[in-house]
Amino acid sequence: IVDRDLERTKTGRIKEAYYCVRATLPNGRSVESDALCSRFEKGKDKVSDHTIMSTAKTRATNRAIAELIGAGEVSAEEMSAERIVNQSKFLKEDNS
């Protein structure tokens, strides 16, 4: 894990989780990839804080590994998650 950021609601629940992960091959080649998970995604509004965090971490890890081995296709879950991109605090900061 290279970086992690969490955005919480006023009551302390995790609203969004962002992870950046580095995957490295034994020969030294490495790739960093990041991912986000948000409660605004379909089906994520009532899940635990742990689920929001672990989903973001898993997405980042899977992307890094896929890029490293040359299989960088996006999963179906991530395609549906793209709908919340404009609501993300983290992505708004990056685009400003």
LINGI-V602443 format. One record per helix or strand of 2 or more residues. SS is the DSSP state (h for helix, s for strand). FROM is the first residue (numbers start at 0). TO is the last residue. If there is no record, write none. Layout:
# LINGI-V602443
ss:SS from:FROM to:TO
ss:SS from:FROM to:TO
This chain:
# LINGI-V602443
ss:s from:2 to:7
ss:s from:13 to:23
ss:s from:29 to:37
ss:h from:48 to:68
ss:h from:75 to:86
ss:h from:88 to:94
